[in-house]
Amino acid sequence: MPQGRFASPDDIAQAVAFLADPAKSGFVNGETLSVDGGWYADGSWQALRLSARARLVH
């Protein structure tokens, strides 16, 4: 489900910290961790951009 916002540096840092901690990510291998707020599920930057713009207007 799209989050409706762009990632913050902290969002990316938390994903990196998860992967760097073998106690938390020890069984994760051969995968791509998408830190995109659901963009891939939504399929377009257009929808995210328009929803962000709508929130700024209101």
PDBQT receptor file of N, H, CA, C and O in Angstrom, charges set to zero:
ATOM      1  N   MET A   1       0.844  -1.164   0.000  1.00  0.00    +0.000 N 
ATOM      2  CA  MET A   1       0.000   0.000   0.000  1.00  0.00    +0.000 C 
ATOM      3  C   MET A   1       0.896   1.236   0.000  1.00  0.00    +0.000 C 
ATOM      4  O   MET A   1       1.733   1.385   0.891  1.00  0.00    +0.000 OA
ATOM      5  N   PRO A   2       0.741   2.110  -0.965  1.00  0.00    +0.000 N 
ATOM      6  CA  PRO A   2       1.582   3.304  -1.033  1.00  0.00    +0.000 C 
ATOM      7  C   PRO A   2       1.438   4.176   0.215  1.00  0.00    +0.000 C 
ATOM      8  O   PRO A   2       0.339   4.353   0.740  1.00  0.00    +0.000 OA
ATOM      9  N   GLN A   3       2.553   4.712   0.674  1.00  0.00    +0.000 N 
ATOM     10  H   GLN A   3       3.446   4.568   0.247  1.00  0.00    +0.000 HD
ATOM     11  CA  GLN A   3       2.560   5.543   1.878  1.00  0.00    +0.000 C 
ATOM     12  C   GLN A   3       2.139   6.977   1.602  1.00  0.00    +0.000 C 
ATOM     13  O   GLN A   3       1.745   7.689   2.526  1.00  0.00    +0.000 OA
ATOM     14  N   GLY A   4       2.213   7.414   0.351  1.00  0.00    +0.000 N 
ATOM     15  H   GLY A   4       2.532   6.836  -0.399  1.00  0.00    +0.000 HD
ATOM     16  CA  GLY A   4       1.788   8.764   0.014  1.00  0.00    +0.000 C 
ATOM     17  C   GLY A   4       2.765   9.845   0.411  1.00  0.00    +0.000 C 
ATOM     18  O   GLY A   4       2.374  10.999   0.585  1.00  0.00    +0.000 OA
ATOM     19  N   ARG A   5       4.028   9.495   0.557  1.00  0.00    +0.000 N 
ATOM     20  H   ARG A   5       4.346   8.557   0.415  1.00  0.00    +0.000 HD
ATOM     21  CA  ARG A   5       5.055  10.490   0.864  1.00  0.00    +0.000 C 
ATOM     22  C   ARG A   5       6.389   9.982   0.341  1.00  0.00    +0.000 C 
ATOM     23  O   ARG A   5       6.564   8.791   0.082  1.00  0.00    +0.000 OA
ATOM     24  N   PHE A   6       7.318  10.906   0.194  1.00  0.00    +0.000 N 
ATOM     25  H   PHE A   6       7.176  11.873   0.404  1.00  0.00    +0.000 HD
ATOM     26  CA  PHE A   6       8.651  10.518  -0.217  1.00  0.00    +0.000 C 
ATOM     27  C   PHE A   6       9.442  10.068   1.008  1.00  0.00    +0.000 C 
ATOM     28  O   PHE A   6       9.130  10.457   2.134  1.00  0.00    +0.000 OA
ATOM     29  N   ALA A   7      10.452   9.259   0.788  1.00  0.00    +0.000 N 
ATOM     30  H   ALA A   7      10.705   8.943  -0.126  1.00  0.00    +0.000 HD
ATOM     31  CA  ALA A   7      11.271   8.744   1.888  1.00  0.00    +0.000 C 
ATOM     32  C   ALA A   7      12.096   9.860   2.517  1.00  0.00    +0.000 C 
ATOM     33  O   ALA A   7      12.509  10.811   1.853  1.00  0.00    +0.000 OA
ATOM     34  N   SER A   8      12.320   9.712   3.809  1.00  0.00    +0.000 N 
ATOM     35  H   SER A   8      11.985   8.939   4.348  1.00  0.00    +0.000 HD
ATOM     36  CA  SER A   8      13.225  10.616   4.516  1.00  0.00    +0.000 C 
ATOM     37  C   SER A   8      14.573   9.910   4.646  1.00  0.00    +0.000 C 
ATOM     38  O   SER A   8      14.646   8.692   4.488  1.00  0.00    +0.000 OA
ATOM     39  N   PRO A   9      15.628  10.649   4.927  1.00  0.00    +0.000 N 
ATOM     40  CA  PRO A   9      16.920   9.996   5.148  1.00  0.00    +0.000 C 
ATOM     41  C   PRO A   9      16.856   8.946   6.263  1.00  0.00    +0.000 C 
ATOM     42  O   PRO A   9      17.553   7.933   6.201  1.00  0.00    +0.000 OA
ATOM     43  N   ASP A  10      16.024   9.184   7.277  1.00  0.00    +0.000 N 
ATOM     44  H   ASP A  10      15.458  10.006   7.327  1.00  0.00    +0.000 HD
ATOM     45  CA  ASP A  10      15.889   8.221   8.369  1.00  0.00    +0.000 C 
ATOM     46  C   ASP A  10      15.257   6.911   7.893  1.00  0.00    +0.000 C 
ATOM     47  O   ASP A  10      15.619   5.840   8.379  1.00  0.00    +0.000 OA
ATOM     48  N   ASP A  11      14.318   6.987   6.952  1.00  0.00    +0.000 N 
ATOM     49  H   ASP A  11      14.024   7.858   6.557  1.00  0.00    +0.000 HD
ATOM     50  CA  ASP A  11      13.718   5.768   6.395  1.00  0.00    +0.000 C 
ATOM     51  C   ASP A  11      14.791   4.885   5.757  1.00  0.00    +0.000 C 
ATOM     52  O   ASP A  11      14.802   3.670   5.951  1.00  0.00    +0.000 OA
ATOM     53  N   ILE A  12      15.676   5.495   5.008  1.00  0.00    +0.000 N 
ATOM     54  H   ILE A  12      15.668   6.483   4.850  1.00  0.00    +0.000 HD
ATOM     55  CA  ILE A  12      16.752   4.755   4.338  1.00  0.00    +0.000 C 
ATOM     56  C   ILE A  12      17.743   4.229   5.381  1.00  0.00    +0.000 C 
ATOM     57  O   ILE A  12      18.191   3.085   5.296  1.00  0.00    +0.000 OA
ATOM     58  N   ALA A  13      18.080   5.065   6.359  1.00  0.00    +0.000 N 
ATOM     59  H   ALA A  13      17.716   5.994   6.428  1.00  0.00    +0.000 HD
ATOM     60  CA  ALA A  13      19.029   4.656   7.401  1.00  0.00    +0.000 C 
ATOM     61  C   ALA A  13      18.519   3.458   8.184  1.00  0.00    +0.000 C 
ATOM     62  O   ALA A  13      19.298   2.571   8.532  1.00  0.00    +0.000 OA
ATOM     63  N   GLN A  14      17.218   3.420   8.466  1.00  0.00    +0.000 N 
ATOM     64  H   GLN A  14      16.585   4.141   8.183  1.00  0.00    +0.000 HD
ATOM     65  CA  GLN A  14      16.665   2.283   9.204  1.00  0.00    +0.000 C 
ATOM     66  C   GLN A  14      16.756   0.987   8.395  1.00  0.00    +0.000 C 
ATOM     67  O   GLN A  14      17.000  -0.078   8.962  1.00  0.00    +0.000 OA
ATOM     68  N   ALA A  15      16.563   1.069   7.084  1.00  0.00    +0.000 N 
ATOM     69  H   ALA A  15      16.365   1.934   6.624  1.00  0.00    +0.000 HD
ATOM     70  CA  ALA A  15      16.695  -0.117   6.238  1.00  0.00    +0.000 C 
ATOM     71  C   ALA A  15      18.138  -0.599   6.212  1.00  0.00    +0.000 C 
ATOM     72  O   ALA A  15      18.395  -1.801   6.280  1.00  0.00    +0.000 OA
ATOM     73  N   VAL A  16      19.078   0.334   6.115  1.00  0.00    +0.000 N 
ATOM     74  H   VAL A  16      18.869   1.310   6.060  1.00  0.00    +0.000 HD
ATOM     75  CA  VAL A  16      20.500  -0.024   6.119  1.00  0.00    +0.000 C 
ATOM     76  C   VAL A  16      20.885  -0.632   7.464  1.00  0.00    +0.000 C 
ATOM     77  O   VAL A  16      21.610  -1.626   7.509  1.00  0.00    +0.000 OA
ATOM     78  N   ALA A  17      20.406  -0.042   8.560  1.00  0.00    +0.000 N 
ATOM     79  H   ALA A  17      19.817   0.765   8.523  1.00  0.00    +0.000 HD
ATOM     80  CA  ALA A  17      20.714  -0.573   9.892  1.00  0.00    +0.000 C 
ATOM     81  C   ALA A  17      20.157  -1.980  10.058  1.00  0.00    +0.000 C 
ATOM     82  O   ALA A  17      20.804  -2.834  10.664  1.00  0.00    +0.000 OA
ATOM     83  N   PHE A  18      18.963  -2.228   9.524  1.00  0.00    +0.000 N 
ATOM     84  H   PHE A  18      18.438  -1.534   9.032  1.00  0.00    +0.000 HD
ATOM     85  CA  PHE A  18      18.382  -3.573   9.580  1.00  0.00    +0.000 C 
ATOM     86  C   PHE A  18      19.281  -4.570   8.864  1.00  0.00    +0.000 C 
ATOM     87  O   PHE A  18      19.585  -5.634   9.404  1.00  0.00    +0.000 OA
ATOM     88  N   LEU A  19      19.703  -4.236   7.660  1.00  0.00    +0.000 N 
ATOM     89  H   LEU A  19      19.456  -3.372   7.221  1.00  0.00    +0.000 HD
ATOM     90  CA  LEU A  19      20.550  -5.156   6.890  1.00  0.00    +0.000 C 
ATOM     91  C   LEU A  19      21.932  -5.338   7.514  1.00  0.00    +0.000 C 
ATOM     92  O   LEU A  19      22.542  -6.398   7.372  1.00  0.00    +0.000 OA
ATOM     93  N   ALA A  20      22.427  -4.313   8.201  1.00  0.00    +0.000 N 
ATOM     94  H   ALA A  20      21.931  -3.452   8.316  1.00  0.00    +0.000 HD
ATOM     95  CA  ALA A  20      23.756  -4.390   8.810  1.00  0.00    +0.000 C 
ATOM     96  C   ALA A  20      23.763  -5.173  10.121  1.00  0.00    +0.000 C 
ATOM     97  O   ALA A  20      24.835  -5.519  10.617  1.00  0.00    +0.000 OA
ATOM     98  N   ASP A  21      22.609  -5.456  10.684  1.00  0.00    +0.000 N 
ATOM     99  H   ASP A  21      21.738  -5.175  10.281  1.00  0.00    +0.000 HD
ATOM    100  CA  ASP A  21      22.515  -6.172  11.958  1.00  0.00    +0.000 C 
ATOM    101  C   ASP A  21      22.233  -7.654  11.682  1.00  0.00    +0.000 C 
ATOM    102  O   ASP A  21      21.104  -8.013  11.345  1.00  0.00    +0.000 OA
ATOM    103  N   PRO A  22      23.244  -8.512  11.820  1.00  0.00    +0.000 N 
ATOM    104  CA  PRO A  22      23.037  -9.925  11.506  1.00  0.00    +0.000 C 
ATOM    105  C   PRO A  22      22.004 -10.613  12.405  1.00  0.00    +0.000 C 
ATOM    106  O   PRO A  22      21.424 -11.625  12.009  1.00  0.00    +0.000 OA
ATOM    107  N   ALA A  23      21.768 -10.084  13.599  1.00  0.00    +0.000 N 
ATOM    108  H   ALA A  23      22.239  -9.262  13.921  1.00  0.00    +0.000 HD
ATOM    109  CA  ALA A  23      20.750 -10.676  14.470  1.00  0.00    +0.000 C 
ATOM    110  C   ALA A  23      19.350 -10.448  13.903  1.00  0.00    +0.000 C 
ATOM    111  O   ALA A  23      18.452 -11.261  14.122  1.00  0.00    +0.000 OA
ATOM    112  N   LYS A  24      19.161  -9.360  13.185  1.00  0.00    +0.000 N 
ATOM    113  H   LYS A  24      19.890  -8.699  13.007  1.00  0.00    +0.000 HD
ATOM    114  CA  LYS A  24      17.846  -9.050  12.618  1.00  0.00    +0.000 C 
ATOM    115  C   LYS A  24      17.695  -9.535  11.179  1.00  0.00    +0.000 C 
ATOM    116  O   LYS A  24      16.607  -9.936  10.765  1.00  0.00    +0.000 OA
ATOM    117  N   SER A  25      18.775  -9.498  10.426  1.00  0.00    +0.000 N 
ATOM    118  H   SER A  25      19.659  -9.172  10.762  1.00  0.00    +0.000 HD
ATOM    119  CA  SER A  25      18.653  -9.819   9.004  1.00  0.00    +0.000 C 
ATOM    120  C   SER A  25      19.480 -11.039   8.599  1.00  0.00    +0.000 C 
ATOM    121  O   SER A  25      19.776 -11.231   7.420  1.00  0.00    +0.000 OA
ATOM    122  N   GLY A  26      19.843 -11.843   9.563  1.00  0.00    +0.000 N 
ATOM    123  H   GLY A  26      19.602 -11.686  10.521  1.00  0.00    +0.000 HD
ATOM    124  CA  GLY A  26      20.707 -12.983   9.294  1.00  0.00    +0.000 C 
ATOM    125  C   GLY A  26      20.168 -13.982   8.276  1.00  0.00    +0.000 C 
ATOM    126  O   GLY A  26      20.954 -14.652   7.606  1.00  0.00    +0.000 OA
ATOM    127  N   PHE A  27      18.863 -14.096   8.147  1.00  0.00    +0.000 N 
ATOM    128  H   PHE A  27      18.225 -13.551   8.691  1.00  0.00    +0.000 HD
ATOM    129  CA  PHE A  27      18.280 -15.044   7.192  1.00  0.00    +0.000 C 
ATOM    130  C   PHE A  27      17.873 -14.383   5.893  1.00  0.00    +0.000 C 
ATOM    131  O   PHE A  27      17.305 -15.037   5.018  1.00  0.00    +0.000 OA
ATOM    132  N   VAL A  28      18.154 -13.092   5.752  1.00  0.00    +0.000 N 
ATOM    133  H   VAL A  28      18.615 -12.561   6.463  1.00  0.00    +0.000 HD
ATOM    134  CA  VAL A  28      17.847 -12.380   4.508  1.00  0.00    +0.000 C 
ATOM    135  C   VAL A  28      19.056 -12.513   3.592  1.00  0.00    +0.000 C 
ATOM    136  O   VAL A  28      20.150 -12.049   3.912  1.00  0.00    +0.000 OA
ATOM    137  N   ASN A  29      18.842 -13.151   2.454  1.00  0.00    +0.000 N 
ATOM    138  H   ASN A  29      17.953 -13.528   2.194  1.00  0.00    +0.000 HD
ATOM    139  CA  ASN A  29      19.922 -13.233   1.477  1.00  0.00    +0.000 C 
ATOM    140  C   ASN A  29      19.337 -13.375   0.080  1.00  0.00    +0.000 C 
ATOM    141  O   ASN A  29      18.291 -13.995  -0.113  1.00  0.00    +0.000 OA
ATOM    142  N   GLY A  30      20.020 -12.800  -0.875  1.00  0.00    +0.000 N 
ATOM    143  H   GLY A  30      20.870 -12.297  -0.718  1.00  0.00    +0.000 HD
ATOM    144  CA  GLY A  30      19.572 -12.889  -2.251  1.00  0.00    +0.000 C 
ATOM    145  C   GLY A  30      18.292 -12.129  -2.544  1.00  0.00    +0.000 C 
ATOM    146  O   GLY A  30      17.569 -12.466  -3.482  1.00  0.00    +0.000 OA
ATOM    147  N   GLU A  31      18.006 -11.112  -1.753  1.00  0.00    +0.000 N 
ATOM    148  H   GLU A  31      18.593 -10.839  -0.991  1.00  0.00    +0.000 HD
ATOM    149  CA  GLU A  31      16.780 -10.337  -1.935  1.00  0.00    +0.000 C 
ATOM    150  C   GLU A  31      17.104  -8.869  -2.163  1.00  0.00    +0.000 C 
ATOM    151  O   GLU A  31      18.177  -8.388  -1.798  1.00  0.00    +0.000 OA
ATOM    152  N   THR A  32      16.177  -8.183  -2.759  1.00  0.00    +0.000 N 
ATOM    153  H   THR A  32      15.306  -8.573  -3.056  1.00  0.00    +0.000 HD
ATOM    154  CA  THR A  32      16.261  -6.735  -2.906  1.00  0.00    +0.000 C 
ATOM    155  C   THR A  32      15.255  -6.125  -1.946  1.00  0.00    +0.000 C 
ATOM    156  O   THR A  32      14.062  -6.424  -2.011  1.00  0.00    +0.000 OA
ATOM    157  N   LEU A  33      15.733  -5.282  -1.069  1.00  0.00    +0.000 N 
ATOM    158  H   LEU A  33      16.701  -5.039  -1.017  1.00  0.00    +0.000 HD
ATOM    159  CA  LEU A  33      14.858  -4.611  -0.111  1.00  0.00    +0.000 C 
ATOM    160  C   LEU A  33      14.453  -3.269  -0.701  1.00  0.00    +0.000 C 
ATOM    161  O   LEU A  33      15.260  -2.342  -0.770  1.00  0.00    +0.000 OA
ATOM    162  N   SER A  34      13.220  -3.172  -1.118  1.00  0.00    +0.000 N 
ATOM    163  H   SER A  34      12.565  -3.925  -1.062  1.00  0.00    +0.000 HD
ATOM    164  CA  SER A  34      12.726  -1.918  -1.693  1.00  0.00    +0.000 C 
ATOM    165  C   SER A  34      12.298  -0.985  -0.569  1.00  0.00    +0.000 C 
ATOM    166  O   SER A  34      11.421  -1.312   0.230  1.00  0.00    +0.000 OA
ATOM    167  N   VAL A  35      12.919   0.159  -0.523  1.00  0.00    +0.000 N 
ATOM    168  H   VAL A  35      13.632   0.425  -1.172  1.00  0.00    +0.000 HD
ATOM    169  CA  VAL A  35      12.562   1.180   0.462  1.00  0.00    +0.000 C 
ATOM    170  C   VAL A  35      11.971   2.330  -0.348  1.00  0.00    +0.000 C 
ATOM    171  O   VAL A  35      12.589   3.379  -0.532  1.00  0.00    +0.000 OA
ATOM    172  N   ASP A  36      10.755   2.092  -0.823  1.00  0.00    +0.000 N 
ATOM    173  H   ASP A  36      10.252   1.240  -0.673  1.00  0.00    +0.000 HD
ATOM    174  CA  ASP A  36      10.144   3.040  -1.744  1.00  0.00    +0.000 C 
ATOM    175  C   ASP A  36       8.753   3.479  -1.318  1.00  0.00    +0.000 C 
ATOM    176  O   ASP A  36       8.043   4.121  -2.092  1.00  0.00    +0.000 OA
ATOM    177  N   GLY A  37       8.359   3.148  -0.112  1.00  0.00    +0.000 N 
ATOM    178  H   GLY A  37       8.936   2.627   0.517  1.00  0.00    +0.000 HD
ATOM    179  CA  GLY A  37       7.065   3.592   0.390  1.00  0.00    +0.000 C 
ATOM    180  C   GLY A  37       5.868   3.071  -0.377  1.00  0.00    +0.000 C 
ATOM    181  O   GLY A  37       4.793   3.668  -0.337  1.00  0.00    +0.000 OA
ATOM    182  N   GLY A  38       6.044   1.972  -1.067  1.00  0.00    +0.000 N 
ATOM    183  H   GLY A  38       6.918   1.487  -1.100  1.00  0.00    +0.000 HD
ATOM    184  CA  GLY A  38       4.946   1.386  -1.816  1.00  0.00    +0.000 C 
ATOM    185  C   GLY A  38       4.820   1.883  -3.251  1.00  0.00    +0.000 C 
ATOM    186  O   GLY A  38       3.841   1.580  -3.934  1.00  0.00    +0.000 OA
ATOM    187  N   TRP A  39       5.811   2.648  -3.707  1.00  0.00    +0.000 N 
ATOM    188  H   TRP A  39       6.606   2.894  -3.152  1.00  0.00    +0.000 HD
ATOM    189  CA  TRP A  39       5.753   3.187  -5.065  1.00  0.00    +0.000 C 
ATOM    190  C   TRP A  39       5.622   2.080  -6.092  1.00  0.00    +0.000 C 
ATOM    191  O   TRP A  39       4.826   2.187  -7.025  1.00  0.00    +0.000 OA
ATOM    192  N   TYR A  40       6.392   1.022  -5.929  1.00  0.00    +0.000 N 
ATOM    193  H   TYR A  40       7.038   0.935  -5.170  1.00  0.00    +0.000 HD
ATOM    194  CA  TYR A  40       6.344  -0.068  -6.900  1.00  0.00    +0.000 C 
ATOM    195  C   TYR A  40       4.942  -0.681  -6.971  1.00  0.00    +0.000 C 
ATOM    196  O   TYR A  40       4.476  -1.042  -8.052  1.00  0.00    +0.000 OA
ATOM    197  N   ALA A  41       4.285  -0.797  -5.842  1.00  0.00    +0.000 N 
ATOM    198  H   ALA A  41       4.663  -0.504  -4.965  1.00  0.00    +0.000 HD
ATOM    199  CA  ALA A  41       2.929  -1.343  -5.814  1.00  0.00    +0.000 C 
ATOM    200  C   ALA A  41       1.950  -0.411  -6.515  1.00  0.00    +0.000 C 
ATOM    201  O   ALA A  41       1.005  -0.864  -7.162  1.00  0.00    +0.000 OA
ATOM    202  N   ASP A  42       2.178   0.892  -6.385  1.00  0.00    +0.000 N 
ATOM    203  H   ASP A  42       2.945   1.260  -5.859  1.00  0.00    +0.000 HD
ATOM    204  CA  ASP A  42       1.297   1.883  -7.011  1.00  0.00    +0.000 C 
ATOM    205  C   ASP A  42       1.565   1.964  -8.508  1.00  0.00    +0.000 C 
ATOM    206  O   ASP A  42       0.636   2.141  -9.297  1.00  0.00    +0.000 OA
ATOM    207  N   GLY A  43       2.818   1.837  -8.901  1.00  0.00    +0.000 N 
ATOM    208  H   GLY A  43       3.573   1.693  -8.260  1.00  0.00    +0.000 HD
ATOM    209  CA  GLY A  43       3.153   1.811 -10.319  1.00  0.00    +0.000 C 
ATOM    210  C   GLY A  43       3.453   3.140 -10.965  1.00  0.00    +0.000 C 
ATOM    211  O   GLY A  43       3.748   3.189 -12.159  1.00  0.00    +0.000 OA
ATOM    212  N   SER A  44       3.385   4.229 -10.205  1.00  0.00    +0.000 N 
ATOM    213  H   SER A  44       3.145   4.189  -9.235  1.00  0.00    +0.000 HD
ATOM    214  CA  SER A  44       3.697   5.504 -10.858  1.00  0.00    +0.000 C 
ATOM    215  C   SER A  44       4.103   6.572  -9.855  1.00  0.00    +0.000 C 
ATOM    216  O   SER A  44       3.548   6.665  -8.760  1.00  0.00    +0.000 OA
ATOM    217  N   TRP A  45       5.080   7.370 -10.251  1.00  0.00    +0.000 N 
ATOM    218  H   TRP A  45       5.531   7.294 -11.140  1.00  0.00    +0.000 HD
ATOM    219  CA  TRP A  45       5.443   8.537  -9.453  1.00  0.00    +0.000 C 
ATOM    220  C   TRP A  45       4.344   9.589  -9.568  1.00  0.00    +0.000 C 
ATOM    221  O   TRP A  45       4.179  10.410  -8.666  1.00  0.00    +0.000 OA
ATOM    222  N   GLN A  46       3.602   9.572 -10.654  1.00  0.00    +0.000 N 
ATOM    223  H   GLN A  46       3.736   8.905 -11.387  1.00  0.00    +0.000 HD
ATOM    224  CA  GLN A  46       2.547  10.553 -10.887  1.00  0.00    +0.000 C 
ATOM    225  C   GLN A  46       1.552  10.572  -9.723  1.00  0.00    +0.000 C 
ATOM    226  O   GLN A  46       1.213  11.640  -9.213  1.00  0.00    +0.000 OA
ATOM    227  N   ALA A  47       1.093   9.413  -9.312  1.00  0.00    +0.000 N 
ATOM    228  H   ALA A  47       1.368   8.545  -9.726  1.00  0.00    +0.000 HD
ATOM    229  CA  ALA A  47       0.107   9.346  -8.233  1.00  0.00    +0.000 C 
ATOM    230  C   ALA A  47       0.690   9.904  -6.933  1.00  0.00    +0.000 C 
ATOM    231  O   ALA A  47       0.002  10.632  -6.217  1.00  0.00    +0.000 OA
ATOM    232  N   LEU A  48       1.936   9.576  -6.619  1.00  0.00    +0.000 N 
ATOM    233  H   LEU A  48       2.494   8.984  -7.201  1.00  0.00    +0.000 HD
ATOM    234  CA  LEU A  48       2.562  10.077  -5.399  1.00  0.00    +0.000 C 
ATOM    235  C   LEU A  48       2.756  11.582  -5.479  1.00  0.00    +0.000 C 
ATOM    236  O   LEU A  48       2.500  12.296  -4.509  1.00  0.00    +0.000 OA
ATOM    237  N   ARG A  49       3.202  12.061  -6.613  1.00  0.00    +0.000 N 
ATOM    238  H   ARG A  49       3.411  11.481  -7.401  1.00  0.00    +0.000 HD
ATOM    239  CA  ARG A  49       3.429  13.490  -6.787  1.00  0.00    +0.000 C 
ATOM    240  C   ARG A  49       2.121  14.265  -6.651  1.00  0.00    +0.000 C 
ATOM    241  O   ARG A  49       2.075  15.294  -5.976  1.00  0.00    +0.000 OA
ATOM    242  N   LEU A  50       1.066  13.777  -7.285  1.00  0.00    +0.000 N 
ATOM    243  H   LEU A  50       1.103  12.941  -7.833  1.00  0.00    +0.000 HD
ATOM    244  CA  LEU A  50      -0.218  14.462  -7.222  1.00  0.00    +0.000 C 
ATOM    245  C   LEU A  50      -0.813  14.444  -5.820  1.00  0.00    +0.000 C 
ATOM    246  O   LEU A  50      -1.399  15.437  -5.388  1.00  0.00    +0.000 OA
ATOM    247  N   SER A  51      -0.673  13.331  -5.101  1.00  0.00    +0.000 N 
ATOM    248  H   SER A  51      -0.197  12.524  -5.452  1.00  0.00    +0.000 HD
ATOM    249  CA  SER A  51      -1.212  13.277  -3.744  1.00  0.00    +0.000 C 
ATOM    250  C   SER A  51      -0.428  14.198  -2.815  1.00  0.00    +0.000 C 
ATOM    251  O   SER A  51      -1.015  14.829  -1.936  1.00  0.00    +0.000 OA
ATOM    252  N   ALA A  52       0.891  14.284  -2.997  1.00  0.00    +0.000 N 
ATOM    253  H   ALA A  52       1.367  13.771  -3.711  1.00  0.00    +0.000 HD
ATOM    254  CA  ALA A  52       1.700  15.194  -2.183  1.00  0.00    +0.000 C 
ATOM    255  C   ALA A  52       1.318  16.638  -2.478  1.00  0.00    +0.000 C 
ATOM    256  O   ALA A  52       1.239  17.461  -1.566  1.00  0.00    +0.000 OA
ATOM    257  N   ARG A  53       1.084  16.944  -3.737  1.00  0.00    +0.000 N 
ATOM    258  H   ARG A  53       1.149  16.275  -4.478  1.00  0.00    +0.000 HD
ATOM    259  CA  ARG A  53       0.687  18.301  -4.107  1.00  0.00    +0.000 C 
ATOM    260  C   ARG A  53      -0.680  18.636  -3.517  1.00  0.00    +0.000 C 
ATOM    261  O   ARG A  53      -0.889  19.754  -3.048  1.00  0.00    +0.000 OA
ATOM    262  N   ALA A  54      -1.602  17.692  -3.533  1.00  0.00    +0.000 N 
ATOM    263  H   ALA A  54      -1.432  16.784  -3.914  1.00  0.00    +0.000 HD
ATOM    264  CA  ALA A  54      -2.942  17.921  -2.992  1.00  0.00    +0.000 C 
ATOM    265  C   ALA A  54      -2.878  18.241  -1.498  1.00  0.00    +0.000 C 
ATOM    266  O   ALA A  54      -3.629  19.089  -1.017  1.00  0.00    +0.000 OA
ATOM    267  N   ARG A  55      -1.994  17.577  -0.766  1.00  0.00    +0.000 N 
ATOM    268  H   ARG A  55      -1.384  16.888  -1.156  1.00  0.00    +0.000 HD
ATOM    269  CA  ARG A  55      -1.869  17.840   0.668  1.00  0.00    +0.000 C 
ATOM    270  C   ARG A  55      -1.302  19.235   0.929  1.00  0.00    +0.000 C 
ATOM    271  O   ARG A  55      -1.650  19.862   1.929  1.00  0.00    +0.000 OA
ATOM    272  N   LEU A  56      -0.439  19.725   0.046  1.00  0.00    +0.000 N 
ATOM    273  H   LEU A  56      -0.157  19.215  -0.767  1.00  0.00    +0.000 HD
ATOM    274  CA  LEU A  56       0.134  21.053   0.225  1.00  0.00    +0.000 C 
ATOM    275  C   LEU A  56      -0.897  22.150  -0.014  1.00  0.00    +0.000 C 
ATOM    276  O   LEU A  56      -0.832  23.214   0.602  1.00  0.00    +0.000 OA
ATOM    277  N   VAL A  57      -1.825  21.896  -0.886  1.00  0.00    +0.000 N 
ATOM    278  H   VAL A  57      -1.878  21.031  -1.386  1.00  0.00    +0.000 HD
ATOM    279  CA  VAL A  57      -2.834  22.881  -1.233  1.00  0.00    +0.000 C 
ATOM    280  C   VAL A  57      -3.860  23.041  -0.119  1.00  0.00    +0.000 C 
ATOM    281  O   VAL A  57      -4.373  24.138   0.100  1.00  0.00    +0.000 OA
ATOM    282  N   HIS A  58      -4.160  21.968   0.576  1.00  0.00    +0.000 N 
ATOM    283  H   HIS A  58      -3.743  21.076   0.399  1.00  0.00    +0.000 HD
ATOM    284  CA  HIS A  58      -5.208  22.003   1.607  1.00  0.00    +0.000 C 
ATOM    285  C   HIS A  58      -4.675  22.425   2.922  1.00  0.00    +0.000 C 
ATOM    286  O   HIS A  58      -5.424  22.506   3.895  1.00  0.00    +0.000 OA
TER     287      HIS A  58
